């Protein structure tokens, strides 16, 4: 059974519990939220990785992992994400639910204590983390950024966002730039650590079947009495001027076309669902307008899909195309959007998209990490509803609601990445 509870520890610090009896393991997360900033994005990203290698109680990677093994093979990992114009730094520990531990041992209490020790009591000497940890994680982060660059579909999408949102915080990568990471020093990540602890909004979360009270008390010991005020907000742009068109060349066989649109910024849960459904009708399923008409009937591209970002109010349509077909593909995409705007949506298109969206919501419940990502997106948009609750609303969404949201779509940027 899915149950959601939310508690306030102090100003700027909240604790959420998602109770679900289906899992044998639980997950406890500490997420720190700050506005995206080019000066600090890279340092925050690297800090998250360095923190998970040691702490004062367990001063090296070996001793920390030995402790995790003692906790029935618990796993510790960092993640960095972007929600609207905010960067989130998350430390997570996944471990056995208390009900399966021997001799009444409280795994959740020990995991919470370990997580807070890592965050508040890292292995720092004279303002420096272990040099080996710093250098290894720095190399790994650069490799992750290089991997994103080498995936040309991901690269093209990121470049379209950078161009489209060039005067907005959303243009900043969740990892910062490669150059910024390469230039980081020990002093940079020490300052990032101090700043996050003092200023970042904290969203703490526990998922699983274990009662949350012990974890909540563990977090209170470290966070209570340390209020912080959330600053910043996500910039929403609805009006566009002249369409920005940028072409870049690379040593690639298949060219990439990414079209960036300003779309609706949902103000209710129902509107968020309808906006997502609109995108799926357009290009989110094998029966969508883009797949059936642009890819199948006209054979203009290898793939063509749409994705809406409800936390930012933008939609991206990306395609893999032959260079000679870029202009034709753009025209064909706009024809399908025009059809949607005019209400040309068949019952089959609507029903198929609804089924796919409901399955997407329901499948979110199959993973603790997916449920946590859902939770973070909900709390940051202040539109909190469970995936199952949203799935129940899908069937009630009308074609008229979808069409109304389609009418808010405005083309802002066209980015093409073509072969030399």
N, C-alpha and C positions, 0 to 999 in steps of 0.2 A: 504493500500500500504506500502511495506517495503522499507525504505530508511536508508542508513547508512552514518553518518558523523563523522569525527574524527578531533579533534583539539589538538594542543600542548599548554599547559599552561606555562610550563617551562621545562628545561631539567629533564627528569625522571618523568614528570607528564603529563598524557594525558587524554583527555575527549572524550568519544565516545557516540554518540546518535543513537539509533535504533528506528526509527519512524514507528509505526504501528497503524493504526486507528481502529483496531478491538477490542481493549481492553478499558474498562471503567476505569480501574485503571492503574497507572503508577508505575514505580519502579526506584529508584535512588540508586546507589551503589558506595561505596568507597572501593577499593581493594588495599591493601598494599602487595607488593611482595618482598620476601627475599629468599636467598638460604636456603635450608633445613639445619638445624644445630641441632644436638642432644642437644646442650647446651641451645638452645633457643626455640625449637619447642613446648615444653609443656607450657612455659611461654606465648608465642604468642597465643596459642590456648585458654588458660584460660583468658588472657587479653581480647580477643574478646568478651567473654561472660560477663565479669565484666563491660565492657564499656557500654553495652546496658541496664544497670540497673539504671543509674542515670548520672547526669552531674551537673555543677555549677548552671545552670539556673533552673534545675529541680532536686533537691538534694536527691531525694529518688524515689523508684520504683513507689510509688503511684502518685506522682506529674508528673513524666515522662509519665506514662500511661494516666493520665488525659489530658495532652497536646496532646497525640496521638489521644485520643477520640475526642478532639476538631477539629482535622484535619480530620473530616469525617471518624473516625475509622481507621486511619493509623496504620500500623504494622511495628515493628522494630525487626530485628533479625540478629544474627551473623552467619557466616559460615567459616569453615577452610577447605581448599582443598590442593591437591598436584598436580602440573603440572610439569612433568619431575622432575628435581632436585630442584624445587622451592616450597616453601610454600606460600599460599595466605591466607590473613586474610581479610574478607569482612564484612562490615557493610552495611545493606540494609534497606531501608524504602519503603514500598509499600503503596500508597495512591491514592485517587480519582484523575482522570485527571482534569486539570484546567477547561476544557470545561463544566464540570458538577457542579462546585462549584457555590454557590450563591453570588450575588453582586460583581461579577468579582474578587473574592478572588483568589490569586495565591497560590495554594497548593504546587506547585513545588518549589517555592521560600522558603516557610516556612519549607518544608521537607528538602531542601538542607541546610538551616541554622541550623536546628535541628541536622542533621547528622554531620555537621562540628563541632557543639558545643560539641556533644558527643565525637568526636574524638580528638579535640584540647583542650577542656575545661572540662575534666572529674572531677568528684567530688573527689578531692585529697586534703588531709590535712597532711602536714608534710611527704610527700612521701608515704602516705597510702590511699588506697581506703576504702570505708566503709567495716568494718570487716565482717558484716553480708553478704554483697554481695560476698565478697571474699570467705568466707567459704562455702556458699551455692553453688556457681558456681563451686568451687573446688570439692565438693561432686558429683555434677551432671556430671562433666567431667569424674571423675573416674567411675561413673556408666555407662557412654557411652562407655568407654574403656572396662569395664567388659562385657557389652552387646555384643561387637564385639568378645570378647574371647569366649563367650558362644555360639555364632553362629559358629559352627565348620566349615562350608563351608568357611565363611569369614576368620576365623582363619587360615585355611589351605592355603588359597590364600596368606594371609599376610606373613605367615612363608616361603612360597616358595620364595616370593619376598625378604625377609630378607636374605635368604641363597644365592639366586642367585645374589643379588646386595650387598653383605656384605661389599664390599670396595667402595660402591657408596652412595651418599647422598640419593638416591631413596629408600634405605632400611629403612630410618627413617619414622615412622608413622606420619601422618599429625597432630595427637594430642600429639606426643611424647609418651614416655612409661608411664605405670601406676606408676612406681616407681618415675619417674621424676615429674609427676603431684603431687603425694603425698608429695614430698619434697619441693614444691614451697612455697616461702614466699612472703609477701607483697613487699619486696625489689626487688624480681625477676621480678614481673610483672610491677613494676614502671620502672625499667630499660628497660624492653621490650617495654613499651609504648614510652619512650624517644627515644629508638633506632629505632623503626618503623617510628616515625615522622621525625627523622633526616636523615634516611638512605634508607628506603624502596622505591622502585619504586611505583608510585601510578597510578592506572588505574581507572578512574572515568567514570561512565556510567549512562545514563538515557535511559529508555525504555518506550514507550507509544506514545500517540498521541499529547501530549502537546509540543509546541515549546520549544526547548532546551535552548534558549538564557538566560533566567533568572536563570536556574540551573547552566549554565556555569559561569555566573557572580558571583553567590554565591560561587562556588568553587574557583574561582580566588581570591576572597577576603582572603581566608585562605591559598591557595597553591602557588599563584604567588609570585615569588621572593624567593622561597625556593627550589632551584634545588637539585636534588640528582642523583647520578650516579649508574646505575644498575651494580651490580657485579655478577660474577659467570656465569656458563653455565651448560647445561645438558650434562653429560658424556655419550657418546654413545659407546657401545662395540659391535663389529660385530664378532670378532673371539672368539671362546671358546676352552678350553682345555678339560681335562677329565670331563665327565659328573658327576656332584655332586649328590649324592644319600643320602637322609636323611630319616630315619623312626622314627616317634614318636608314643607313645601310649597314649590313653585317654579312659575314660569310655564312649564309644560311641557304638552304634549299627551298624551304617553304616560307613564304612571306607571312607577316602577321598584320592584321587590321584590328585596331581597337577603337571603338566609338564610345566616348564618354558623354553621358547625359545628366543634367540636373533633373531630379525626380522629387516625388513627394517626401516630406519628412513627417512620418506618422505621429499623430498626437494621441491616438488611442490604440489599444490592443487590436481591436477589430480593423482599424485602418492599416496597421502593420501587417496583419494577415492578408488583407485584400491587396496591398501593394506587392507582397511576395507572390501572391497568386497571379497578379498581373504579369510579373516578370516570368513566371513559369509558363504561362500561356504563350508568351512571346517567344521564349527560347530556353525553357528549363526542362523539357522532356522530349522524347523521340516523336511525340505527336504535336509538338509546338509549331508555331507558325514559321519560325526561322529554320528549324530542322526540316520540316516538310517541304517548304517552298524554296528557300534559298539553297539548301544543301541537296535535297533529294530531287525536286522537280527541275531546278535550274542548274544543278551541279556546279555551283559557283565557288564552293569552298569545301575543305576537308572536315571542318567543324564550324559551328556557329551557335553560340550560347549567350544568354543574358544572365546577369546577376545584379540584384539590387542590394545596396547597403543602406539599411534603414536607420543606422546610427549616424549616417552622414547626409542622407538625402541625395544619393547619386546612384546611377545605374550604368553598368558597363556591358557592352556587347563586343565579344572578341571572336575573331575568325582566323583560321589558317587557310591561306589562299595562294593561288598562283599570282605572280606580280601583275600579269596582264588583266586579271579579273578584279583588282582592287576597287576600281571605280564602279564596275557593274555590281559588285557585292554591296558596296555602300548604298547604291540606289535601291537594290532589292531589299535591304534591311529597312530602309526608310519607307518603302512601299508597305511592308508588313506592319510597321508602326502606325502608318496612316490608316490601314485597314482596322487595326485595333482601336484607334482613336474614334473611328466612325461606327464602332459597335459591331464590326463584322467578326463575331466570335461564334463558332458553331457549338452546339450542345456537346459534341464529342470532345472538342478542344477544352471546354470548361470542365467537363467531368473528368477527363484524363488528368488535367492539371490539379484538380482537387484531390484525386486519389494519390498522385505523386507527392503532393504537399502533406497530406495526412500521414503518409508512410514516412516522410522525412521527420515530421514531428515525433511520431511514435518511435522511430529508430533512435532518436536522441536519448530515449530512456534506457537504451541498452548499454550505455557507457557512462561511467562516473565522470570521465574527463569531458565528454560531450555535454553532460548535464551541468557541469561547472561552467563551461563556456556559455551555455544558455543562460545560466543564472547571472553571470557577469554582464551579458548583453542586456538582460532585463533590468537589473538594478541601475545600470548606467543610463538607461533611457527612461527610468522611472515608470516603465510599463511592465509590471511584474505579473506573469501568468505562467502556469506550468505548460510544458509541451502538450500534455493530454488535454488541458483546458483549451488550448489554441486549436488542437485537432478537432475538437467538438464544434468549434465555431466555423470551421472551413466550409462545411456543407451549407451554411446559412448565407454565405457571401453571394451576392447577386452579380449578374453580368453588368448591371448598371454601375455598381460600386467599382468594379474593375475598370470599366471604360472611363469613369470619372477620374481615376488616378492616372490612367494612360494619357489623359489630356494635359497632365502636368509635366509630361516628359518634354525636355528641351535639349536639343543637340548642342553641346558645348565644345567638344574637342574630338578631332580625328587624328589618330596616330598610326602611321604605317612604318613597319620595319621590313625592308626588302633586301633581297640578296644583291651582292655586288655584280 
